[in-house]
Amino acid sequence: MDAVGMARLVREHVGPRQSRCRLGRPQGLPAVERAVTFVLYDAFVVTGAQDDYGSGTSWGFGVVLPGGVSVSSVLSERLTLVEPTREALTRAFDGNDRYVRLRLGREYLEAWEAAQESSR
């Protein structure tokens, strides 16, 4: 799957929880041609890049923290080297979502959801 197809899948699966989905990695991380970046809940940047050193078919995802550090293992669930099947990618997206929701907390998420409702 190329980066354009991955961006489309992010928009389809993650839906309104994501914003600013674009091709490429965020500033401060190594540039990769086949990469996609999006923001979850207006708060955390998630980046995914296609494996450029092996078979070229796998994708890895991670939540980008301050300082450009990327977390690619979330609650003991590894989000790297994900085969590009819809099922595996869905697990990776859901793992990132779960991690971000836990970090944001209920109060923020309730405010975010209320803002989403009022903008409809």
Backbone as a printed PyTorch tensor [residue, N CA C, xyz], in Angstrom:
tensor([[[  0.8530,  -1.1750,   0.0000],
         [  0.0000,   0.0000,   0.0000],
         [  0.8980,   1.2370,   0.0000]],

        [[  0.6060,   2.1790,  -0.8700],
         [  1.4010,   3.4050,  -0.9130],
         [  0.8830,   4.4090,   0.1120]],

        [[  1.5740,   5.5280,   0.2390],
         [  1.2300,   6.5270,   1.2560],
         [ -0.1410,   7.1560,   0.9940]],

        [[ -0.4900,   7.3560,  -0.2520],
         [ -1.7960,   7.9320,  -0.5740],
         [ -2.9110,   6.9840,  -0.1280]],

        [[ -2.7490,   5.6950,  -0.4080],
         [ -3.7260,   4.7090,   0.0400],
         [ -3.8040,   4.6290,   1.5560]],

        [[ -2.6520,   4.7550,   2.2260],
         [ -2.6370,   4.7260,   3.6840],
         [ -3.3680,   5.9400,   4.2540]],

        [[ -3.1410,   7.1120,   3.6800],
         [ -3.8400,   8.3210,   4.1460],
         [ -5.3500,   8.1580,   3.9870]],

        [[ -5.7740,   7.5520,   2.8890],
         [ -7.1970,   7.3100,   2.6610],
         [ -7.7500,   6.3630,   3.7290]],

        [[ -7.0040,   5.3100,   4.0450],
         [ -7.4380,   4.3550,   5.0490],
         [ -7.5060,   5.0000,   6.4340]],

        [[ -6.5470,   5.8520,   6.7580],
         [ -6.5820,   6.5790,   8.0400],
         [ -7.8660,   7.3920,   8.1160]],

        [[ -8.1670,   8.1460,   7.0710],
         [ -9.3760,   8.9870,   7.0810],
         [-10.6370,   8.1430,   7.2120]],

        [[-10.6730,   6.9860,   6.5400],
         [-11.8420,   6.1070,   6.6080],
         [-12.0110,   5.4980,   7.9980]],

        [[-10.9220,   4.9370,   8.5420],
         [-11.0430,   4.2080,   9.8080],
         [-11.0840,   5.1320,  11.0210]],

        [[-10.2100,   6.0970,  11.0680],
         [-10.0960,   6.9460,  12.2500],
         [-11.1640,   8.0350,  12.2290]],

        [[-11.5810,   8.4440,  11.0330],
         [-12.6770,   9.3990,  10.8830],
         [-12.4360,  10.7210,  11.5710]],

        [[-13.4610,  11.2470,  12.2530],
         [-13.3500,  12.5860,  12.8440],
         [-12.3760,  12.6740,  14.0210]],

        [[-11.9110,  11.5330,  14.5230],
         [-10.9290,  11.5860,  15.6140],
         [ -9.5960,  12.1120,  15.1230]],

        [[ -9.3630,  12.0580,  13.7990],
         [ -8.1030,  12.5340,  13.2330],
         [ -8.3190,  13.8460,  12.5090]],

        [[ -7.2690,  14.6130,  12.4470],
         [ -7.2820,  15.8400,  11.6530],
         [ -5.9010,  16.0180,  11.0460]],

        [[ -5.8190,  16.8790,  10.0920],
         [ -4.5540,  17.2420,   9.4620],
         [ -3.7960,  16.0500,   8.8940]],

        [[ -4.4890,  15.0760,   8.3560],
         [ -3.8210,  13.9230,   7.7590],
         [ -3.0950,  14.3840,   6.5010]],

        [[ -1.8120,  14.0740,   6.4330],
         [ -1.0260,  14.4920,   5.2770],
         [  0.0690,  13.4720,   5.0090]],

        [[  0.6240,  13.5610,   3.8300],
         [  1.7290,  12.6870,   3.4700],
         [  3.0160,  13.2390,   4.0620]],

        [[  3.9120,  12.3500,   4.4720],
         [  5.1940,  12.7510,   5.0390],
         [  5.2070,  12.6570,   6.5470]],

        [[  6.4130,  12.7260,   7.1040],
         [  6.5950,  12.6830,   8.5540],
         [  6.6370,  14.0860,   9.1230]],

        [[  6.3420,  14.2280,  10.4170],
         [  6.3980,  15.5580,  11.0240],
         [  7.8360,  16.0710,  11.0810]],

        [[  7.9510,  17.3750,  11.1560],
         [  9.2620,  18.0080,  11.2480],
         [  9.9890,  17.4830,  12.4840]],

        [[ 11.2740,  17.2430,  12.3440],
         [ 12.0720,  16.7550,  13.4590],
         [ 12.3250,  15.2620,  13.4230]],

        [[ 11.5850,  14.5390,  12.5780],
         [ 11.8150,  13.1080,  12.3960],
         [ 12.4120,  12.8870,  11.0160]],

        [[ 13.1430,  11.8100,  10.8400],
         [ 13.7670,  11.5570,   9.5340],
         [ 12.7340,  11.5430,   8.4060]],

        [[ 13.0980,  12.1300,   7.2870],
         [ 12.1990,  12.1560,   6.1260],
         [ 12.1360,  10.7730,   5.4950]],

        [[ 10.9560,  10.3660,   5.1340],
         [ 10.7240,   9.1020,   4.4460],
         [  9.7100,   9.3950,   3.3510]],

        [[  9.9450,   8.8780,   2.1720],
         [  9.0320,   9.1490,   1.0600],
         [  7.6370,   8.5870,   1.2920]],

        [[  7.5580,   7.3970,   1.8420],
         [  6.2710,   6.7360,   2.0180],
         [  5.8540,   6.8230,   3.4820]],

        [[  5.2970,   7.9740,   3.8560],
         [  4.8980,   8.1950,   5.2420],
         [  3.6010,   8.9880,   5.2750]],

        [[  2.8860,   8.8410,   6.3790],
         [  1.6500,   9.5750,   6.5980],
         [  1.6380,  10.0440,   8.0520]],

        [[  1.1230,  11.2510,   8.2690],
         [  1.0560,  11.8330,   9.6100],
         [ -0.3530,  12.3770,   9.8330]],

        [[ -0.8790,  12.1720,  11.0440],
         [ -2.1780,  12.7490,  11.3770],
         [ -2.1990,  13.0770,  12.8680]],

        [[ -3.1850,  13.8670,  13.2720],
         [ -3.3270,  14.2870,  14.6640],
         [ -4.5870,  13.6410,  15.2240]],

        [[ -4.4640,  12.9930,  16.3840],
         [ -5.6180,  12.3850,  17.0450],
         [ -6.1410,  13.3230,  18.1160]],

        [[ -7.4400,  13.5450,  18.1050],
         [ -8.1240,  14.3570,  19.1100],
         [ -7.4990,  15.7450,  19.2710]],

        [[ -6.9940,  16.2970,  18.2070],
         [ -6.3660,  17.6260,  18.2310],
         [ -5.2440,  17.7200,  19.2510]],

        [[ -4.6180,  16.5960,  19.6030],
         [ -3.6530,  16.6290,  20.6970],
         [ -2.3580,  15.8560,  20.4420]],

        [[ -2.4010,  14.7110,  19.8000],
         [ -1.2150,  13.8770,  19.6210],
         [ -0.9770,  13.5870,  18.1430]],

        [[  0.2570,  13.7390,  17.7250],
         [  0.6500,  13.4330,  16.3590],
         [  0.9600,  11.9380,  16.2670]],

        [[  0.4350,  11.3070,  15.2310],
         [  0.7300,   9.9020,  14.9430],
         [  1.3680,   9.8660,  13.5670]],

        [[  2.4390,   9.1210,  13.4520],
         [  3.0850,   8.9940,  12.1520],
         [  3.2600,   7.5230,  11.8090]],

        [[  3.1430,   7.2420,  10.5400],
         [  3.3700,   5.8990,  10.0350],
         [  4.2750,   5.9800,   8.8280]],

        [[  5.1670,   5.0330,   8.7090],
         [  6.0850,   5.0190,   7.5660],
         [  6.2200,   3.6040,   7.0470]],

        [[  6.3410,   3.5170,   5.7360],
         [  6.5470,   2.2180,   5.1140],
         [  7.9960,   1.8080,   5.3070]],

        [[  8.1910,   0.5370,   5.5520],
         [  9.5260,  -0.0330,   5.7340],
         [ 10.3680,   0.2690,   4.5040]],

        [[ 11.4620,   0.9910,   4.6970],
         [ 12.3080,   1.3410,   3.5560],
         [ 13.6450,   0.6150,   3.5900]],

        [[ 13.7890,  -0.3490,   4.4900],
         [ 15.0590,  -1.0690,   4.5860],
         [ 14.9140,  -2.5710,   4.4090]],

        [[ 13.6950,  -3.0440,   4.3400],
         [ 13.4810,  -4.4870,   4.1870],
         [ 12.6520,  -4.7770,   2.9620]],

        [[ 11.5420,  -5.4020,   3.1870],
         [ 10.6930,  -5.8230,   2.0750],
         [  9.9360,  -4.6700,   1.4380]],

        [[  9.7850,  -3.5680,   2.1650],
         [  9.0580,  -2.4280,   1.6290],
         [  7.5570,  -2.5770,   1.6800]],

        [[  7.0650,  -3.6430,   2.3200],
         [  5.6190,  -3.8470,   2.3710],
         [  5.0170,  -3.5450,   3.7300]],

        [[  5.8040,  -3.5080,   4.7750],
         [  5.2950,  -3.2950,   6.1220],
         [  5.2180,  -1.8020,   6.4550]],

        [[  4.3420,  -1.4930,   7.3860],
         [  4.2060,  -0.1230,   7.8900],
         [  4.4110,  -0.1390,   9.3930]],

        [[  5.0000,   0.9090,   9.9100],
         [  5.1560,   1.0840,  11.3480],
         [  4.4990,   2.3790,  11.7760]],

        [[  3.8710,   2.3830,  12.9410],
         [  3.1780,   3.5650,  13.4490],
         [  3.6840,   3.9120,  14.8370]],

        [[  3.5870,   5.1680,  15.1890],
         [  3.9730,   5.5940,  16.5240],
         [  3.3690,   6.9370,  16.8670]],

        [[  3.1790,   7.1650,  18.1570],
         [  2.7120,   8.4450,  18.6660],
         [  3.9520,   9.2950,  18.9030]],

        [[  3.9700,  10.4900,  18.3360],
         [  5.1220,  11.3780,  18.4580],
         [  4.9520,  12.2280,  19.7140]],

        [[  5.9210,  12.1340,  20.6070],
         [  5.8990,  12.8850,  21.8610],
         [  6.8020,  14.1110,  21.7390]],

        [[  6.7200,  15.0330,  22.6950],
         [  7.5830,  16.2080,  22.6410],
         [  9.0520,  15.8150,  22.5000]],

        [[  9.7740,  16.6090,  21.7460],
         [ 11.1780,  16.3220,  21.5180],
         [ 11.4080,  15.4030,  20.3350]],

        [[ 10.3210,  15.0370,  19.6350],
         [ 10.4530,  14.1940,  18.4510],
         [ 10.6100,  12.7170,  18.7420]],

        [[ 10.4150,  12.3050,  19.9870],
         [ 10.4860,  10.8860,  20.3370],
         [  9.1870,  10.2260,  19.8890]],

        [[  9.2960,   9.0690,  19.2920],
         [  8.1250,   8.3510,  18.8120],
         [  7.9480,   7.0650,  19.6140]],

        [[  6.7480,   6.8540,  20.1400],
         [  6.4150,   5.6470,  20.8940],
         [  5.7800,   4.6660,  19.9250]],

        [[  6.4470,   3.5400,  19.7020],
         [  5.9250,   2.5780,  18.7300],
         [  5.4640,   1.2780,  19.3740]],

        [[  5.5290,   1.2100,  20.6760],
         [  4.9850,   0.0840,  21.4220],
         [  4.0540,   0.6820,  22.4680]],

        [[  2.7810,   0.3650,  22.3590],
         [  1.7840,   0.9800,  23.2130],
         [  1.1650,  -0.0840,  24.1050]],

        [[  1.3690,   0.0490,  25.4220],
         [  0.8190,  -0.8880,  26.3960],
         [  1.1460,  -2.3340,  26.0030]],

        [[  2.3960,  -2.5620,  25.7040],
         [  2.9430,  -3.8640,  25.3090],
         [  2.4620,  -4.3470,  23.9450]],

        [[  1.7840,  -3.5020,  23.1950],
         [  1.3460,  -3.8600,  21.8500],
         [  2.2570,  -3.1550,  20.8470]],

        [[  2.9740,  -3.9330,  20.0900],
         [  3.9240,  -3.4030,  19.1280],
         [  3.1920,  -2.8980,  17.8800]],

        [[  3.4690,  -1.6590,  17.4880],
         [  2.7900,  -1.0570,  16.3470],
         [  3.7040,  -0.9370,  15.1360]],

        [[  4.8730,  -1.5360,  15.2270],
         [  5.8100,  -1.4700,  14.1170],
         [  5.7130,  -2.7220,  13.2600]],

        [[  6.1660,  -2.5900,  12.0450],
         [  6.1830,  -3.6900,  11.0810],
         [  4.8220,  -4.3650,  10.9570]],

        [[  3.8250,  -3.5460,  10.7310],
         [  2.4650,  -4.0320,  10.5600],
         [  2.2530,  -4.3720,   9.0990]],

        [[  1.8650,  -5.6060,   8.8350],
         [  1.5540,  -5.9780,   7.4510],
         [  0.3720,  -5.1270,   6.9850]],

        [[  0.3920,  -4.6950,   5.7530],
         [ -0.6350,  -3.7520,   5.2910],
         [ -1.9680,  -4.4080,   4.9380]],

        [[ -2.4870,  -5.2210,   5.8630],
         [ -3.8330,  -5.7520,   5.6910],
         [ -4.7800,  -4.8590,   6.4770]],

        [[ -6.0080,  -4.8100,   6.0620],
         [ -6.9820,  -3.9490,   6.7520],
         [ -7.0790,  -4.3260,   8.2420]],

        [[ -7.0650,  -5.6140,   8.5410],
         [ -7.1760,  -6.0730,   9.9360],
         [ -5.9810,  -5.6220,  10.7740]],

        [[ -4.7750,  -5.7980,  10.2660],
         [ -3.5750,  -5.4070,  11.0120],
         [ -3.4950,  -3.8950,  11.1780]],

        [[ -3.8450,  -3.1660,  10.1480],
         [ -3.8060,  -1.7060,  10.2370],
         [ -4.8660,  -1.1950,  11.2030]],

        [[ -6.0290,  -1.8260,  11.2080],
         [ -7.0760,  -1.4480,  12.1540],
         [ -6.5870,  -1.6430,  13.5920]],

        [[ -5.8930,  -2.7530,  13.8610],
         [ -5.3350,  -2.9810,  15.2030],
         [ -4.3350,  -1.8840,  15.5630]],

        [[ -3.4890,  -1.4940,  14.6020],
         [ -2.5020,  -0.4330,  14.8620],
         [ -3.2020,   0.8950,  15.1320]],

        [[ -4.1880,   1.2520,  14.3200],
         [ -4.9210,   2.5020,  14.5370],
         [ -5.6200,   2.4850,  15.8960]],

        [[ -6.2510,   1.3570,  16.2310],
         [ -6.9570,   1.2490,  17.5070],
         [ -5.9900,   1.2830,  18.6850]],

        [[ -4.7980,   0.7020,  18.5350],
         [ -3.7900,   0.7660,  19.5940],
         [ -3.3370,   2.1880,  19.8460]],

        [[ -3.0990,   2.9460,  18.7860],
         [ -2.7410,   4.3550,  18.9360],
         [ -3.8710,   5.1220,  19.5960]],

        [[ -5.0910,   4.8710,  19.1610],
         [ -6.2560,   5.5560,  19.7190],
         [ -6.3850,   5.2790,  21.2180]],

        [[ -6.2340,   4.0320,  21.5940],
         [ -6.3480,   3.6570,  23.0120],
         [ -5.2870,   4.3720,  23.8530]],

        [[ -4.0500,   4.3790,  23.3760],
         [ -2.9580,   5.0430,  24.0840],
         [ -3.2490,   6.5320,  24.2600]],

        [[ -3.6680,   7.1760,  23.1820],
         [ -3.9330,   8.6170,  23.2320],
         [ -5.1050,   8.9110,  24.1670]],

        [[ -6.1650,   8.1200,  24.0930],
         [ -7.3220,   8.3410,  24.9720],
         [ -6.9330,   8.2160,  26.4460]],

        [[ -6.0940,   7.2430,  26.7600],
         [ -5.6460,   7.0950,  28.1420],
         [ -4.8080,   8.2960,  28.5880]],

        [[ -3.9660,   8.7950,  27.7130],
         [ -3.1160,   9.9480,  28.0400],
         [ -3.9200,  11.2360,  28.1930]],

        [[ -4.9960,  11.3730,  27.4130],
         [ -5.7800,  12.6070,  27.4510],
         [ -6.7260,  12.6580,  28.6470]],

        [[ -7.2830,  11.5470,  29.0060],
         [ -8.2020,  11.5140,  30.1450],
         [ -9.6350,  11.8460,  29.7690]],

        [[-10.5300,  11.4860,  30.6540],
         [-11.9630,  11.6140,  30.4170],
         [-12.4140,  13.0630,  30.2310]],

        [[-11.9060,  13.9670,  31.0640],
         [-12.3530,  15.3600,  30.9980],
         [-12.0430,  15.9870,  29.6290]],

        [[-10.8370,  15.7940,  29.1470],
         [-10.4710,  16.3350,  27.8300],
         [-11.3370,  15.7010,  26.7440]],

        [[-11.4840,  14.3860,  26.7810],
         [-12.2500,  13.7010,  25.7420],
         [-13.7180,  14.1270,  25.7330]],

        [[-14.2840,  14.3490,  26.9140],
         [-15.6640,  14.8450,  26.9830],
         [-15.7630,  16.2300,  26.3550]],

        [[-14.7940,  17.1000,  26.6340],
         [-14.7820,  18.4380,  26.0390],
         [-14.5860,  18.3510,  24.5280]],

        [[-13.7300,  17.4520,  24.0770],
         [-13.4980,  17.2740,  22.6440],
         [-14.7680,  16.8010,  21.9570]],

        [[-15.4320,  15.8010,  22.5560],
         [-16.6690,  15.2740,  21.9740],
         [-17.7630,  16.3310,  21.9440]],

        [[-17.8730,  17.1480,  22.9950],
         [-18.8550,  18.2250,  23.0230],
         [-18.5720,  19.2420,  21.9100]],

        [[-17.3080,  19.5540,  21.7020],
         [-16.9390,  20.4810,  20.6160],
         [-17.3000,  19.9030,  19.2690]],

        [[-17.1170,  18.5810,  19.0900],
         [-17.4680,  17.9380,  17.8280],
         [-18.9690,  18.0200,  17.5920]],

        [[-19.7530,  17.7910,  18.6440],
         [-21.2070,  17.8450,  18.5290],
         [-21.6850,  19.2430,  18.1780]],

        [[-21.0920,  20.2590,  18.8050],
         [-21.5350,  21.6310,  18.5640],
         [-21.1450,  22.1370,  17.1790]],

        [[-20.1350,  21.5190,  16.5650],
         [-19.7140,  21.9590,  15.2340],
         [-20.4930,  21.2920,  14.1080]],

        [[-21.3850,  20.3950,  14.4430],
         [-22.1830,  19.6850,  13.4120],
         [-23.4060,  20.4610,  13.0400]]])
